[in-house]
Amino acid sequence: MKINRLFIAAALAVASQLSTEAAEVKTIETPRMKVYLPDADKATGRAVLACPGGAYIMLSNSHEGHKWAPFFNDLGIAYAVVDYNLPKGNHKIPIGEAQAAMKVLRDSAEVWHLNPKDIGIMGSSAGGHLASTVATHYDASTRPDFQILFYPVITMDKSYTHMGSHDNLLGENASPELEVEFSNEKQVTPDTPRAFIAFSDDDNVVSPLNGTSYYNSLHKAGVPAVLHIYPSGGHGWGCLDMFRYHKEMVADLTSWLSSF
């Protein structure tokens, strides 16, 4: 895969300190990635690449992206957010750019003092679909070592997918074959990376069945996975303190990250 040179340039030029970012982005002129590096005395070598959500029609890159940086950096984990181009029915665009971002992180591991065998991917909502796609459609250079999925769209099965994400990614008249290919619960193998999955039981935007179906596939394949379904909270809480179960979720995620 040919990686956009501007994408690489943007990735290598990023600052490590947290800055103010737009809450929503609807137009991306050039795919870009911002990297937040932990203090050297805390650094573990682990890294996480985040894919913000937004139904593949925008990017909610604040509370589902940049605002997560202090949490990961405090744990000694490098953290990156990719602003990917929106597909407008061409699924190859965001998938290719997320895969390119994974490759940049791995190729730059020596520069950023990362362990190239400990780089994970994270995504929320439609960004969770993108992250789980990278985790199930990969080669050696783009395979994540783990995946973190918040209220992810997993399936393209019209009976329980998020139709906005389906239509924006694949088009309204997507073929059954394309829907199967990007129903990621159907693409799990024993080599799929381990997963942390979190939903709210009352999510009426993306059905929690997306999470349970993916967990079931992972479990059947022998892939280590955890699934947390919190009693309430709806959809789109990201790292916001207003989420009633924020502290529990952060504790669950911290515990999982320390388990391997």
C-alpha positions in Angstrom: 0.0 0.0 0.0 1.3 3.4 -0.9 1.2 5.8 2.0 0.5 9.5 1.4 3.7 11.4 1.9 1.8 14.4 3.5 0.4 12.0 6.0 3.8 10.8 7.0 5.2 14.3 7.2 2.3 15.3 9.4 2.8 12.3 11.6 6.6 12.9 12.1 6.1 16.6 12.8 3.6 16.3 15.6 4.1 17.8 19.1 3.8 15.7 22.2 1.9 18.2 24.3 -1.9 18.4 24.5 -3.5 21.2 22.6 -7.1 22.3 22.0 -8.8 20.4 19.2 -12.2 20.9 17.5 -15.0 18.9 18.9 -16.2 17.8 15.5 -14.5 17.8 12.1 -16.5 17.4 8.9 -13.9 18.1 6.3 -10.4 16.6 6.1 -8.1 18.1 3.4 -5.2 15.8 4.2 -5.2 12.8 6.5 -3.1 13.6 9.6 -2.1 12.0 12.9 -1.1 13.7 16.2 1.0 11.8 18.6 1.2 12.4 22.4 4.3 10.9 24.0 4.5 10.1 27.8 7.3 11.4 29.9 10.4 9.4 29.3 10.5 8.2 32.9 7.0 6.7 32.6 7.2 5.4 29.0 6.4 1.7 28.7 6.9 1.4 24.9 3.2 0.7 24.4 1.2 2.8 22.0 -2.5 3.3 21.1 -3.9 4.7 17.8 -7.3 6.2 18.2 -10.0 6.4 15.5 -12.7 8.9 16.5 -16.3 8.2 15.6 -19.0 10.2 13.8 -21.0 7.8 11.6 -18.4 8.1 8.9 -19.8 11.5 8.2 -17.8 13.6 10.7 -15.1 13.0 13.3 -15.8 13.5 17.0 -12.1 13.9 17.7 -12.2 15.7 21.0 -13.9 13.4 23.7 -13.3 10.4 21.5 -9.9 11.4 20.5 -7.5 14.0 21.8 -8.9 14.3 25.4 -8.0 10.7 26.0 -4.3 11.6 25.8 -3.6 12.4 29.5 -5.2 9.0 30.6 -2.9 7.0 28.4 0.2 9.1 28.9 -0.2 8.8 32.7 0.0 5.1 32.2 3.2 5.5 30.2 1.5 4.7 26.9 2.1 6.8 23.8 -1.2 7.9 22.2 -2.0 9.0 18.7 -5.2 10.3 17.0 -5.8 9.9 13.3 -8.0 12.3 11.4 -9.0 10.2 8.4 -10.9 11.2 5.3 -14.6 10.5 5.3 -15.5 7.7 2.8 -18.7 9.1 1.1 -19.3 5.5 0.0 -15.7 4.6 -0.7 -14.7 2.3 2.1 -11.1 2.0 1.0 -10.4 5.7 2.0 -10.7 5.5 5.8 -9.5 1.9 6.1 -6.4 2.6 4.0 -5.6 5.7 6.1 -6.1 4.0 9.4 -3.8 1.2 8.2 -1.3 3.7 7.0 -1.3 5.3 10.5 -0.6 2.0 12.1 2.3 1.4 9.7 3.7 4.9 10.5 3.6 4.2 14.2 5.3 0.9 13.8 7.9 2.2 11.3 8.6 5.1 13.7 9.0 3.0 16.7 12.7 3.6 17.2 12.2 7.4 16.8 9.4 7.5 19.4 10.8 4.8 21.6 7.9 2.4 21.0 7.7 -1.3 21.2 6.6 -2.3 17.6 5.0 -5.4 19.0 2.8 -3.5 21.5 0.8 -1.1 19.4 -2.9 -1.2 19.7 -5.9 0.5 18.0 -8.9 2.2 19.6 -12.2 3.4 18.2 -15.5 4.7 19.2 -18.8 4.2 17.4 -18.1 4.3 13.6 -14.4 4.7 14.7 -14.9 1.4 16.5 -15.9 -0.2 13.2 -12.8 1.3 11.6 -10.6 0.0 14.4 -12.2 -3.5 14.4 -11.8 -3.5 10.6 -8.1 -2.8 10.9 -8.0 -5.5 13.5 -9.6 -8.1 11.2 -8.3 -7.0 7.8 -4.5 -6.6 8.0 -1.0 -7.6 6.9 2.1 -8.0 9.1 2.8 -4.3 9.0 -0.7 -3.1 9.9 -2.0 -5.7 12.4 -2.7 -4.1 15.8 -1.5 -6.0 18.9 -4.7 -5.2 20.8 -8.0 -3.3 20.2 -10.1 -1.1 22.5 -13.7 -0.5 21.3 -16.2 1.9 22.8 -19.8 1.3 21.7 -18.5 0.2 18.3 -20.4 -0.4 15.1 -19.2 -3.9 14.3 -21.6 -5.4 11.7 -23.0 -4.2 8.4 -25.9 -6.6 8.7 -28.9 -4.3 8.2 -30.9 -6.0 10.9 -28.7 -4.4 13.6 -26.1 -2.2 12.1 -26.1 1.6 12.4 -27.5 2.4 9.1 -25.9 5.9 8.8 -22.5 4.3 9.2 -23.4 1.5 6.8 -24.6 3.9 4.1 -21.7 6.4 4.5 -19.1 3.7 4.4 -20.4 1.2 1.8 -23.2 3.2 0.1 -27.0 2.7 0.3 -26.9 -0.1 -2.3 -24.0 -2.1 -1.0 -23.8 -5.6 -2.2 -24.4 -8.5 0.2 -20.8 -9.6 -0.4 -19.4 -6.2 0.7 -21.7 -6.2 3.8 -20.3 -9.6 4.8 -16.7 -8.5 4.2 -17.1 -5.6 6.6 -19.3 -7.3 9.2 -16.3 -7.8 11.4 -17.9 -10.4 13.7 -17.7 -12.6 10.6 -14.0 -11.9 10.0 -12.6 -13.0 13.3 -9.8 -15.7 13.3 -7.6 -17.1 16.0 -5.0 -14.4 15.0 -7.4 -11.5 15.6 -5.9 -9.3 18.4 -7.3 -9.3 21.9 -10.1 -6.9 22.7 -11.7 -4.6 25.2 -15.3 -3.8 24.3 -17.6 -1.4 26.2 -21.3 -0.4 25.7 -24.2 1.0 27.6 -27.2 -1.2 27.9 -29.5 1.7 26.9 -27.5 2.6 23.8 -30.3 3.3 21.2 -27.9 4.5 18.5 -25.6 1.5 18.1 -27.2 -1.7 19.4 -25.1 -3.5 22.1 -25.7 -6.6 20.0 -22.7 -5.3 17.9 -20.6 -5.8 21.0 -22.0 -9.2 22.0 -21.7 -10.6 18.5 -18.1 -9.6 18.2 -17.3 -10.9 21.7 -18.9 -14.2 20.9 -16.9 -14.5 17.7 -13.6 -13.7 19.5 -14.4 -16.1 22.3 -15.2 -18.9 19.9 -11.9 -18.3 18.1 -10.0 -18.4 21.4 -9.1 -14.7 21.3 -8.8 -13.1 24.8 -11.6 -10.5 25.1 -13.6 -8.7 27.7 -17.0 -7.1 27.3 -18.5 -4.5 29.7 -22.1 -3.4 29.3 -22.8 -0.6 31.8 -26.4 -0.1 33.0 -27.0 3.2 31.4 -25.2 6.1 29.6 -26.6 6.0 26.1 -24.2 6.6 23.2 -21.1 8.7 22.6 -19.7 9.2 26.1 -16.1 8.8 25.2 -13.9 10.1 28.1 -16.5 12.5 29.4 -16.9 12.7 33.2 -20.7 13.1 32.7 -20.9 9.4 31.9 -22.3 8.0 35.1 -20.0 5.0 34.9 -16.9 6.9 33.8 -14.8 5.9 36.9 -15.8 2.3 36.6 -15.0 2.2 32.9 -11.6 3.9 33.4 -10.8 1.4 36.1 -11.9 -1.5 33.9 -9.8 -0.3 31.1 -6.8 0.3 33.3 -7.1 -3.2 34.8 -7.3 -4.7 31.3 -4.3 -2.8 30.0 -2.2 -4.1 32.9 -3.3 -7.7 32.3 -0.9 -8.3 29.4 
